Amino acid sequence: MQKWKRSLIETARGTFEMFVKGKGEPLCVTHHYSVFNETGDYFAEAFTKTNTIYLVNLREAGDSPKAYDPYQLSMLETVLDLEAIREALGYDQWGFAGHSTGGMLGIMYGIYFSASLKFNVIVGAAAREYMTFSKDCIYNEKHPNFNRMQQLMEALKRGDLSAENRKKLKAERTKLSLYEPAKHDDYFNAGIHKQISAVRLNFFSRELHVFDVTRKLRLVTVPTLIMCGRYDVQCPVMYSEEMHQHIPHSTLAVFDRSNHYPFLEEEGRFAAEYKEFLKEGVNC
């Protein structure tokens, strides 16, 4: 698989590291606490046949700027950073696609800067805190795999893990969020690897408890494609249905044989839904 091209972009808010691949209309992809490198990202890879992808390392990730104040790690400040990157690249508009916490950033982007977006793709995400009131969520204490997921997340924050142990723990964590765990090695076989920014994850874990923008979803005026696995244990499908109900120009696709990774678990349908959205929802 072709590697991604590393680039540094100077903006009014600092110099950010990103990785570029693909051809076509510009599409920003990121995740709230992942650290990307030249191997790319499985979610971002799903769009490289249709778009030029800018895979962004956020503040405190990779060679992007540090956060000198904690508030700089907030979701709103992160969206302001993305806006600075868009402006520095010279685009009046670009698309955004986010998976999981990346999708939560996409929701914030749509609420505050719909005019900067040509379209928005939100996958396996939520517009509010999704743990407390959903026993189907693996981060809810009543979920049978809650304790093991917490142990894995804490272990992966450690900087002294060997590469072999890190790979083993990540695979176990991911299997908890697959419809067919036995297919893990079939899905994740492209040599893509990334890390977690512990400082970003720790801040997000606190911010999440007060996160709720459901009443602002009507402010998202850009065409929005919402996709989710029916058996998503991280951000259960009810939250995607809720977003679809309140975002005016939105399309919802639910994947019946997927958990948290429909872009891998039902790769063909995922690509088809996206292409149809571009054709009917964006370019009409």
C-alpha positions in Angstrom: 0.0 0.0 0.0 1.3 3.4 -0.9 2.4 5.5 2.1 1.1 8.9 3.0 3.2 12.0 2.3 4.1 13.9 5.4 3.7 17.7 5.3 4.0 20.6 7.8 1.6 23.5 7.3 2.2 26.9 8.9 -0.9 28.5 10.2 -1.9 31.5 12.4 -2.3 29.0 15.3 1.0 27.1 14.9 2.7 24.6 12.5 0.7 21.4 12.2 1.8 18.0 10.9 -0.4 16.2 8.5 -0.3 13.3 6.0 -1.6 13.6 2.4 -2.9 11.0 0.0 -5.4 10.6 -2.8 -6.9 12.7 -5.6 -10.0 14.8 -5.9 -11.8 17.3 -3.8 -10.1 18.1 -0.4 -11.3 16.2 2.6 -10.0 16.7 6.2 -9.8 13.6 8.4 -8.7 13.4 12.0 -9.4 11.8 15.3 -9.5 13.5 18.7 -6.6 11.7 20.3 -4.8 9.6 17.7 -1.3 10.1 16.6 -0.8 9.5 12.8 2.2 8.7 10.7 3.2 7.8 7.2 1.3 4.5 7.3 -1.9 6.5 7.4 -5.2 5.4 9.0 -7.8 2.7 8.1 -10.7 5.1 8.2 -9.0 7.8 6.1 -7.9 5.2 3.6 -11.5 4.5 2.7 -11.7 8.0 1.1 -8.5 8.1 -0.9 -10.1 6.9 -4.2 -12.4 9.8 -4.3 -10.7 12.7 -2.4 -7.4 14.3 -1.6 -7.1 13.5 2.1 -5.5 15.7 4.7 -4.9 13.5 7.7 -4.2 15.9 10.6 -2.2 15.4 13.7 -3.9 17.7 16.3 -2.2 19.7 19.0 -0.1 17.4 21.2 0.0 14.7 18.5 3.1 13.9 16.5 5.0 17.1 15.4 2.0 19.4 15.8 2.1 22.2 18.4 2.0 21.6 22.1 -0.9 22.9 24.2 0.4 25.6 26.5 -3.0 25.9 28.3 -5.4 23.0 28.9 -8.3 24.7 27.1 -6.4 24.3 23.8 -7.2 20.6 23.9 -11.0 21.2 23.9 -13.2 20.2 21.0 -14.0 23.8 20.1 -10.4 24.9 20.1 -9.5 21.9 18.0 -12.1 22.9 15.4 -10.5 26.4 15.4 -7.1 24.8 14.7 -8.7 22.9 11.7 -10.1 26.1 10.4 -6.6 27.7 10.5 -5.3 24.7 8.6 -8.0 25.1 5.9 -7.2 28.8 5.5 -3.5 28.1 5.3 -4.1 25.6 2.5 -6.1 28.2 0.6 -9.4 26.4 0.5 -12.7 28.3 0.7 -14.3 25.0 1.6 -13.4 21.4 2.1 -15.1 18.3 3.3 -14.7 16.7 6.7 -14.9 13.1 7.7 -14.5 11.7 11.3 -14.9 8.4 13.0 -15.8 8.0 16.7 -14.3 11.0 18.5 -13.3 12.3 15.1 -17.0 12.3 14.3 -17.7 14.3 17.4 -15.3 16.9 16.1 -17.1 16.9 12.8 -20.4 17.7 14.6 -18.7 20.7 16.3 -17.3 21.7 13.0 -20.7 21.6 11.4 -22.3 23.6 14.2 -19.9 26.4 14.2 -18.4 26.5 10.7 -20.9 24.9 8.2 -19.9 27.7 5.7 -16.4 26.3 5.6 -17.6 22.8 4.8 -18.8 21.4 1.5 -20.0 18.2 3.2 -19.6 16.3 6.5 -19.3 12.6 7.2 -19.9 11.4 10.7 -19.3 7.7 11.5 -20.0 5.9 14.8 -20.2 9.1 16.8 -22.6 11.0 19.1 -23.6 14.6 19.8 -23.6 14.1 23.6 -22.1 12.0 26.3 -22.9 8.5 25.4 -21.9 6.4 28.4 -24.2 7.2 31.3 -27.6 6.4 29.9 -26.7 3.5 27.5 -26.1 0.0 28.9 -25.2 -1.0 25.3 -22.1 1.2 25.5 -18.9 -0.5 26.4 -17.9 2.5 28.5 -21.0 2.0 30.7 -20.3 0.2 34.0 -23.1 -2.2 33.4 -21.7 -3.4 30.1 -20.1 -6.9 30.4 -16.8 -5.8 28.8 -16.5 -2.5 30.7 -13.7 -3.5 33.1 -11.6 -5.1 30.4 -11.9 -2.1 28.1 -10.9 0.3 30.9 -7.8 -1.9 31.6 -6.8 -1.9 28.0 -7.2 1.9 27.5 -5.1 2.6 30.6 -2.4 0.1 29.5 -2.2 1.7 26.1 -1.4 5.1 27.6 1.9 3.8 28.8 5.0 5.0 27.0 7.2 2.0 28.1 5.2 -0.7 26.2 7.1 -2.9 23.8 5.9 -2.8 20.2 4.8 -6.4 20.5 2.8 -5.8 23.7 1.2 -2.7 22.3 0.1 -4.5 19.2 -1.4 -7.3 21.2 -3.3 -5.0 23.5 -4.6 -2.9 20.6 -5.9 -6.0 18.9 -7.7 -7.2 22.0 -9.3 -3.7 22.4 -10.4 -3.6 18.8 -11.9 -7.1 18.9 -14.3 -5.8 21.6 -15.8 -3.5 19.0 -16.1 -5.9 16.0 -19.3 -7.7 14.9 -17.1 -10.7 14.0 -14.0 -10.5 16.2 -12.5 -13.5 14.5 -12.0 -11.4 11.3 -9.8 -8.9 13.1 -6.6 -10.0 11.2 -8.5 -9.8 7.9 -9.6 -6.3 8.5 -6.4 -4.9 10.0 -3.8 -6.3 7.7 -2.4 -3.2 5.8 0.5 -2.4 8.1 -1.1 0.7 9.4 -0.2 1.7 12.9 -0.9 4.7 15.1 -0.6 5.7 18.7 -2.6 7.5 21.3 -1.9 11.0 22.6 -2.4 10.4 26.4 -2.7 14.1 27.2 -5.4 14.5 24.6 -7.3 11.4 25.7 -7.1 12.5 29.4 -8.6 15.9 28.6 -11.3 14.4 26.4 -12.2 11.9 29.2 -13.0 14.9 31.3 -14.7 17.1 28.7 -16.9 14.3 27.6 -18.8 14.4 30.9 -20.2 17.8 30.0 -20.5 17.4 26.3 -24.0 17.8 24.8 -24.6 19.8 21.7 -27.9 18.1 20.7 -29.9 21.4 20.9 -27.4 23.0 18.4 -27.6 20.2 15.8 -30.2 22.3 13.8 -27.3 24.8 13.2 -25.6 22.2 10.9 -26.6 23.4 7.5 -24.0 21.4 5.4 -25.1 18.1 3.8 -24.2 15.4 6.3 -23.8 11.7 5.9 -24.2 9.8 9.2 -23.1 6.2 9.3 -23.1 3.7 12.1 -23.0 -0.1 12.8 -26.2 -1.4 14.2 -24.2 -3.2 17.0 -21.8 -0.3 17.8 -20.7 -0.7 21.4 -18.7 2.5 21.6 -21.3 5.1 20.3 -24.5 3.0 20.1 -26.7 3.5 17.0 -29.3 5.5 18.9 -27.0 8.5 18.9 -26.7 8.4 15.2 -30.4 8.2 14.8 -30.7 11.2 17.2 -28.3 13.2 15.1 -30.1 12.3 11.9 -33.4 13.5 13.4 -32.0 16.9 14.3 -29.6 17.7 11.5 -31.7 19.2 8.6 -29.8 18.0 5.5 -28.6 14.6 6.8 -28.7 11.1 5.5 -28.5 8.0 7.8 -27.0 4.7 6.8 -27.1 1.8 9.4 -24.9 -1.2 8.8 -26.5 -4.5 9.9 -23.4 -6.5 10.1 -21.1 -4.0 11.7 -20.0 -2.8 15.2 -17.8 0.2 15.4 -15.9 -0.2 12.1 -18.4 -0.3 9.2 -15.7 1.0 6.8 -13.9 -2.3 7.3 -16.7 -4.7 8.3 -18.9 -3.7 5.4 -16.3 -2.0 3.2 -18.2 -2.4 -0.1 -21.4 -0.9 1.2 -19.6 1.8 3.0 -17.9 3.0 -0.2 -21.2 2.8 -2.1 -23.1 4.8 0.5 -20.4 7.5 0.4 -20.4 7.7 -3.4 -24.2 7.9 -3.5 -24.1 10.7 -0.9 -21.6 12.7 -3.0 -23.7 12.2 -6.1 -27.2 12.9 -4.6 -26.5 14.8 -1.4 -23.6 17.0 -2.3 -23.3 17.5 -6.0 -27.0 17.7 -6.9 
